[in-house]
Amino acid sequence: MTGLVGSYRHDRDRLERLAATLALPENQGLITHFLEGNLKSERYRVGDVTELFVAHGAIKALNSTYWNRTLQLTDVIDCMPQRRRDEWFSHIREHSTPEFTEDTVRSTLADLLASRAQFLAERVDGIFRALSPEHITNSPQGFGKRMILYYATDAMGYPNHSRAGVINDLRSVVAKLQGRGEMPWDGTYPLLRHLATRTGQWCSLDGGALRMRLYKKGTAHIEVHPDIAWRLNQILAYLHPAAIPSQFRRPATRRTRSVDLLQKPLAFATLALLRDVRVVKGPAHFVCYLPMGAIKQPHAAKDARAVLKALGGVPSGLAKEHMMFDYDVAPVLSEVLLTGCIPEHKSHQFYPTPEGLAQRVHDAAQVQAEHRCLEPSAGLGALISHIDPAQVTCVEVSALHASVLREKGYSDVHEADFLSFAARCATRFDRVLMNPPFDRGRWQAHLQAAAALVAHGGRLVAILPSSARSQVALAGFECEFSSPIDNAFEGASVSVIVLVANRTK
């Protein structure tokens, strides 16, 4: 801050000396020639040359420039509620900021930094006041499950900066409640630009904490996870303790029939690196290049590489910042940036099948060109990577993984839970290749459901926990088991076996 104040004093001294020189009578006539010779458009004509170089106006502009730089150097602009940001940006734009003196700067910043806790409540209050009063969905007593905001975008689909800031405040408060740290103040503007291209569709944000849908007329509908809504009302009650009924400040005792699980979103620093990833199509692969700034953020870079690896990327030679893909990963990265997360191992039971184990399953399946194949938990397609996509039906519960499969060329992709899919599927398959979820013995239900979809004379090949050997009972099948394979999956110390089951009845 001392260096910034010193730089301001230096610039102001030069500005005042320049203004004094230009104000001399013998120079004013010469200045006119510069203006006449260099201003090409009538709209930039100046009436009185002497008014153009008045020091007072230039100093006010200089003050605004340095106040803007000061706010950008701290996190205070990210912590402010949108109302305060609008006020500051208005002062900067209109050159009505205070004098940029060391005492003023330090005292103003100290007050702003000390107010960060208050800002949290002001943000929630600003969100509440921005809700459309014409929609009965918006309760006057506090936040409910759904919120409706007017004028999030204009008729051309461009976001309203102030409304984008209010929605950003909501996401920032939710991020605080999730323990994610501070969100950049302008982080929601590109999100609204993206949602404006898919109006009418619900999009999950920030690990499932929020869902948002934009309409063509610019209205934004936002649904808040029940575990978040009552906590927002707790914060709102800090400013308005008598206005928020107690039932709005407690978790709901009755749950809706279907509520998505909250996931842990990626860190903002990781998402920022992924946003700047460059995808280049090579002769045989797509290559992702992390931005140069990744070198200065080793932890975020490590997480970004882990995300790319989870999406099917492999390191490119010795360069850790380069990841190769056998499909165009750009649309999938857009989904990651939109939702803020990738499927977790625990919630989705996703453990990618290693290449060696996948090859073993493929060899055992002996797939022929005329075979119709099914992959009940397709993930990123490891088990079916050597099969013609036209032969394969994929079932995948994760929307992100389903998107990856489509990008890889699989057209028959069902985004669903396999047990639900199997209950209504009338098709029978010649080959089923599967790596079912092991958690809580779920593999048994998945195996039975998959076996019911195998055609007469067909074959099922499954990766199962080694303990399954004594538990598998498939009527009408001849079963063979491999020897146990230890530590087959990265991140899970589990032994597995490969089941080959041929349908005879």
ROBAFI-98690 format. One record per residue (C-alpha): z, x, y; residue in one letter; residue number from 1. Coordinates in pm, whole numbers, plus 50000, padded with zeros to 5 digits. Layout:
<sites>
up	east	north	resn	resi
Z	X	Y	A	NUM
...
</sites>
This chain:
<sites>
up	east	north	resn	resi
50000	50000	50000	M	1
50073	50289	50235	T	2
49724	50427	50171	G	3
49569	50086	50238	L	4
49752	50054	50571	V	5
49644	50408	50663	G	6
49283	50323	50583	S	7
49309	50011	50799	Y	8
49443	50210	51094	R	9
49160	50461	51060	H	10
48894	50187	51049	D	11
49052	50002	51339	R	12
49063	50316	51554	D	13
48693	50381	51488	R	14
48610	50017	51557	L	15
48792	50016	51891	E	16
48625	50342	52000	R	17
48282	50203	51903	L	18
48351	49881	52093	A	19
48454	50078	52403	A	20
48136	50287	52388	T	21
47909	49985	52344	L	22
48083	49803	52628	A	23
47973	50065	52883	L	24
47718	49909	53125	P	25
47463	50188	53070	E	26
47456	50111	52693	N	27
47418	49733	52703	Q	28
47054	49742	52806	G	29
46973	49977	52519	L	30
47149	49752	52267	I	31
46920	49469	52368	T	32
46620	49673	52256	H	33
46776	49729	51911	F	34
46837	49355	51871	L	35
46491	49258	51994	E	36
46320	49510	51768	G	37
46519	49451	51449	N	38
46619	49082	51433	L	39
46321	48910	51272	K	40
46438	48547	51262	S	41
46525	48316	51550	E	42
46837	48195	51370	R	43
46995	48540	51412	Y	44
46928	48567	51787	R	45
47229	48654	52002	V	46
47272	48488	52340	G	47
47488	48747	52514	D	48
47491	49107	52392	V	49
47832	49170	52545	T	50
47989	48902	52321	E	51
47852	49062	52005	L	52
48060	49380	52038	F	53
48392	49237	52160	V	54
48667	49429	51982	A	55
48898	49126	51943	H	56
48664	48936	51707	G	57
48578	49246	51505	A	58
48948	49329	51461	I	59
49016	48978	51328	K	60
48733	49026	51075	A	61
48877	49366	50982	L	62
49222	49210	50932	N	63
49074	48949	50698	S	64
48887	49214	50498	T	65
49202	49416	50440	Y	66
49415	49113	50355	W	67
49157	49017	50094	N	68
49164	49369	49948	R	69
49545	49359	49942	T	70
49559	49031	49752	L	71
49305	49159	49499	Q	72
49515	49472	49433	L	73
49815	49270	49310	T	74
49851	48988	49058	D	75
49975	48753	49328	V	76
49634	48587	49372	I	77
49634	48507	48997	D	78
49987	48362	49016	C	79
49925	48140	49321	M	80
49863	47768	49278	P	81
49513	47663	49385	Q	82
49642	47498	49704	R	83
49781	47829	49828	R	84
49468	48014	49721	R	85
49259	47765	49918	D	86
49478	47827	50224	E	87
49450	48205	50197	W	88
49075	48200	50135	F	89
49035	47965	50433	S	90
49228	48207	50657	H	91
49019	48499	50530	I	92
48694	48309	50578	R	93
48788	48192	50930	E	94
48937	48531	51031	H	95
49275	48378	51109	S	96
49492	48609	50898	T	97
49796	48787	51052	P	98
49771	49137	51197	E	99
49744	49393	50919	F	100
50052	49598	51007	T	101
50270	49771	50751	E	102
50574	49552	50826	D	103
50370	49231	50805	T	104
50194	49332	50485	V	105
50509	49441	50304	R	106
50715	49137	50407	S	107
50433	48893	50322	T	108
50371	49049	49982	L	109
50744	49062	49909	A	110
50772	48689	49984	D	111
50468	48608	49769	L	112
50582	48820	49476	L	113
50932	48672	49494	A	114
50782	48323	49485	S	115
50602	48365	49153	R	116
50860	48156	48966	A	117
50822	47882	49227	Q	118
50445	47912	49196	F	119
50466	47802	48831	L	120
50618	47467	48932	A	121
50379	47436	49228	E	122
50084	47488	48995	R	123
50196	47205	48769	V	124
50257	46985	49074	D	125
49909	47068	49207	G	126
49752	46972	48875	I	127
49942	46641	48875	F	128
49837	46558	49232	R	129
49472	46640	49154	A	130
49451	46376	48879	L	131
49225	46081	48956	S	132
49441	45788	49082	P	133
49175	45535	48976	E	134
49209	45600	48602	H	135
49501	45423	48436	I	136
49505	45700	48174	T	137
49673	45919	48438	N	138
50038	45811	48437	S	139
50224	45822	48773	P	140
50541	45919	48584	Q	141
50421	46247	48436	G	142
50164	46410	48214	F	143
50035	46221	47914	G	144
49805	46329	47636	K	145
49489	46285	47846	R	146
49416	46375	48209	M	147
49111	46281	48415	I	148
48989	46477	48719	L	149
48711	46379	48957	Y	150
48441	46611	49092	Y	151
48486	46903	48853	A	152
48111	46966	48892	T	153
47846	46847	49134	D	154
47522	46661	49059	A	155
47348	46991	48980	M	156
47616	47093	48728	G	157
47773	47359	48951	Y	158
48155	47369	48940	P	159
48363	47273	49241	N	160
48556	47593	49318	H	161
48876	47412	49415	S	162
48869	47185	49107	R	163
48790	47483	48887	A	164
49099	47648	49035	G	165
49316	47345	48954	V	166
49197	47344	48592	I	167
49253	47720	48587	N	168
49610	47657	48704	D	169
49661	47422	48409	L	170
49524	47680	48166	R	171
49736	47952	48328	S	172
50056	47750	48286	V	173
49964	47677	47924	V	174
49898	48050	47877	A	175
50248	48123	48011	K	176
50395	47876	47762	L	177
50199	48051	47485	Q	178
50324	48394	47595	G	179
49974	48519	47684	R	180
50044	48663	48027	G	181
49856	48587	48348	E	182
49506	48442	48343	M	183
49251	48564	48603	P	184
49237	48316	48892	W	185
48860	48267	48858	D	186
48849	48247	48478	G	187
48762	47877	48453	T	188
48452	47874	48674	Y	189
48219	48022	48404	P	190
48379	47789	48149	L	191
48281	47483	48355	L	192
47929	47622	48394	R	193
47908	47641	48014	H	194
48055	47294	47955	L	195
47809	47147	48206	A	196
47532	47235	47958	T	197
47699	47028	47682	R	198
47822	46717	47864	T	199
47988	46448	47657	G	200
48113	46692	47392	Q	201
48478	46773	47331	W	202
48547	47147	47334	C	203
48869	47304	47209	S	204
49018	47563	47446	L	205
49296	47821	47439	D	206
49387	47803	47073	G	207
49379	47423	47055	G	208
49630	47376	47339	A	209
49362	47190	47538	L	210
49044	46995	47477	R	211
48797	46928	47757	M	212
48493	46710	47799	R	213
48267	46700	48105	L	214
48051	46407	48205	Y	215
47724	46422	48397	K	216
47880	46259	48702	K	217
48123	46553	48721	G	218
48437	46392	48579	T	219
48649	46612	48351	A	220
48860	46462	48072	H	221
49131	46697	47947	I	222
49352	46637	47644	E	223
49674	46835	47617	V	224
49835	46915	47285	H	225
50155	46707	47239	P	226
50358	47028	47209	D	227
50239	47125	47559	I	228
50248	46794	47753	A	229
50626	46745	47748	W	230
50683	47106	47856	R	231
50454	47051	48156	L	232
50672	46753	48248	N	233
50982	46971	48222	Q	234
50832	47207	48479	I	235
50722	46915	48700	L	236
51078	46783	48693	A	237
51191	47110	48854	Y	238
51027	46992	49179	L	239
51076	46617	49127	H	240
51388	46571	48910	P	241
51433	46202	48993	A	242
51068	46105	48947	A	243
51006	46215	48586	I	244
51171	45990	48321	P	245
51366	46172	48053	S	246
51138	46053	47771	Q	247
50850	46241	47935	F	248
51051	46563	47919	R	249
51120	46558	47544	R	250
50897	46622	47244	P	251
50739	46305	47109	A	252
50924	46170	46804	T	253
50616	45984	46683	R	254
50315	46196	46603	R	255
49955	46091	46615	T	256
49782	46073	46280	R	257
49570	46380	46339	S	258
49686	46667	46558	V	259
49522	47008	46537	D	260
49747	47303	46473	L	261
49803	47535	46766	L	262
49651	47876	46702	Q	263
49735	48206	46867	K	264
49462	48277	47123	P	265
49323	48622	47192	L	266
49462	48824	47482	A	267
49283	48784	47814	F	268
49203	49156	47823	A	269
49034	49127	47483	T	270
48834	48823	47593	L	271
48727	49007	47910	A	272
48581	49290	47698	L	273
48407	49045	47465	L	274
48260	48867	47767	R	275
48092	49193	47870	D	276
47963	49282	47522	V	277
47590	49356	47520	R	278
47389	49231	47219	V	279
47062	49416	47154	V	280
46810	49325	46885	K	281
46704	49631	46685	G	282
46430	49670	46424	P	283
46661	49570	46138	A	284
46990	49457	46293	H	285
47153	49319	46604	F	286
47379	49577	46770	V	287
47681	49492	46986	C	288
47785	49742	47253	Y	289
48135	49722	47398	L	290
48144	49783	47775	P	291
48231	50126	47914	M	292
48563	49989	48039	G	293
48681	49966	47677	A	294
48770	50336	47687	I	295
49041	50265	47945	K	296
49186	49974	47743	Q	297
49247	50108	47391	P	298
49460	49814	47273	H	299
49216	49551	47400	A	300
48924	49753	47260	A	301
49090	49770	46918	K	302
49136	49392	46918	D	303
48777	49338	47036	A	304
48645	49552	46749	R	305
48862	49353	46507	A	306
48708	49030	46637	V	307
48356	49165	46594	L	308
48444	49282	46243	K	309
48583	48937	46159	A	310
48249	48790	46268	L	311
48065	49007	46018	G	312
48004	49325	46217	G	313
48011	49673	46068	V	314
48055	49999	46264	P	315
47730	50167	46364	S	316
47753	50529	46248	G	317
48012	50737	46431	L	318
48022	50519	46744	A	319
48324	50288	46715	K	320
48208	50089	47018	E	321
47883	49989	46841	H	322
47888	49713	46577	M	323
47587	49604	46369	M	324
47517	49245	46263	F	325
47254	49098	46034	D	326
47227	48791	46261	Y	327
47228	48718	46636	D	328
47598	48715	46716	V	329
47556	48618	47085	A	330
47589	48237	47035	P	331
47893	48289	46813	V	332
48055	48514	47074	L	333
48003	48234	47325	S	334
48206	48006	47097	E	335
48484	48266	47071	V	336
48496	48295	47450	L	337
48504	47917	47480	L	338
48784	47852	47231	T	339
48971	48175	47303	G	340
49037	48251	46938	C	341
48894	48316	46595	I	342
49013	48147	46272	P	343
49344	48293	46158	E	344
49398	48416	45803	H	345
49710	48202	45767	K	346
49586	47871	45908	S	347
49234	47885	45761	H	348
49311	48099	45452	Q	349
49013	48315	45541	F	350
49003	48653	45369	Y	351
48644	48787	45370	P	352
48521	48880	45024	T	353
48463	49257	45000	P	354
48105	49361	44929	E	355
48180	49504	44584	G	356
48360	49190	44468	L	357
48090	48967	44616	A	358
47823	49162	44427	Q	359
48020	49118	44105	R	360
48031	48739	44156	V	361
47659	48729	44236	H	362
47571	48929	43924	D	363
47783	48699	43708	A	364
47620	48387	43854	A	365
47267	48499	43753	Q	366
47104	48281	44017	V	367
46737	48198	43958	Q	368
46481	48078	44213	A	369
46494	47719	44084	E	370
46875	47692	44104	H	371
47052	47473	44359	R	372
47368	47658	44470	C	373
47697	47557	44633	L	374
47952	47770	44821	E	375
48262	47551	44876	P	376
48446	47787	45117	S	377
48155	47976	45263	A	378
48333	48178	45534	G	379
48076	48426	45666	L	380
47854	48394	45359	G	381
47955	48707	45165	A	382
47914	48546	44821	L	383
47569	48404	44897	I	384
47424	48692	45099	S	385
47172	48778	44824	H	386
47054	48420	44768	I	387
46768	48250	44951	D	388
46934	48032	45220	P	389
46702	47744	45127	A	390
46876	47725	44785	Q	391
47230	47704	44921	V	392
47461	47426	45039	T	393
47753	47567	45238	C	394
48085	47396	45307	V	395
48309	47557	45570	E	396
48613	47414	45750	V	397
48596	47655	46046	S	398
48354	47549	46320	A	399
48310	47912	46420	L	400
48221	48027	46070	H	401
47985	47730	46031	A	402
47811	47847	46347	S	403
47778	48199	46200	V	404
47622	48058	45882	L	405
47364	47862	46080	R	406
47278	48172	46281	E	407
47224	48356	45951	K	408
46963	48099	45850	G	409
47161	47858	45630	Y	410
47043	47512	45730	S	411
47247	47299	45487	D	412
47592	47369	45634	V	413
47869	47108	45619	H	414
48156	47166	45863	E	415
48430	46998	45659	A	416
48724	47044	45428	D	417
48580	47100	45082	F	418
48801	46844	44906	L	419
48681	46574	45148	S	420
48322	46687	45101	F	421
48350	46688	44722	A	422
48492	46335	44714	A	423
48173	46193	44871	R	424
47911	46437	44738	C	425
47659	46285	44495	A	426
47458	46606	44441	T	427
47511	46823	44134	R	428
47454	47199	44152	F	429
47321	47457	43906	D	430
47543	47733	44042	R	431
47876	47727	44226	V	432
48005	48055	44373	L	433
48350	48029	44527	M	434
48649	48212	44667	N	435
48897	47923	44713	P	436
49218	47937	44921	P	437
49512	48073	44720	F	438
49794	47946	44946	D	439
50040	47707	44775	R	440
49819	47686	44468	G	441
49537	47516	44657	R	442
49285	47699	44438	W	443
49355	47454	44154	Q	444
49244	47144	44348	A	445
48942	47331	44486	H	446
48844	47455	44139	L	447
48866	47107	43983	Q	448
48667	46953	44270	A	449
48400	47224	44243	A	450
48377	47190	43864	A	451
48303	46819	43904	A	452
47993	46910	44107	L	453
47842	47144	43844	V	454
47534	47006	43668	A	455
47502	47005	43289	H	456
47408	47357	43182	G	457
47523	47492	43515	G	458
47765	47774	43589	R	459
48068	47815	43813	L	460
48187	48162	43918	V	461
48518	48179	44103	A	462
48755	48443	44238	I	463
49108	48337	44142	L	464
49458	48486	44151	P	465
49530	48683	43834	S	466
49804	48433	43740	S	467
49537	48161	43707	A	468
49427	48279	43362	R	469
49694	48071	43189	S	470
49655	47772	43425	Q	471
49280	47703	43421	V	472
49186	47395	43219	A	473
48829	47279	43278	L	474
48720	47008	43035	A	475
48360	47048	42922	G	476
48341	47418	43022	F	477
48342	47745	42831	E	478
48547	47992	43036	C	479
48556	48372	43048	E	480
48788	48585	43262	F	481
48750	48937	43392	S	482
49024	49199	43387	S	483
49264	49189	43688	P	484
49135	49352	44008	I	485
49418	49492	44220	D	486
49428	49491	44605	N	487
49092	49318	44621	A	488
49127	49187	44978	F	489
49203	49373	45298	E	490
49524	49242	45454	G	491
49648	49075	45134	A	492
49816	49259	44846	S	493
49700	49030	44568	V	494
49541	49086	44226	S	495
49249	48865	44132	V	496
49028	48780	43837	I	497
48671	48650	43822	V	498
48621	48327	43626	L	499
48280	48248	43474	V	500
48269	47885	43353	A	501
47957	47742	43183	N	502
47924	47364	43162	R	503
47846	47251	42808	T	504
47919	46878	42837	K	505
</sites>
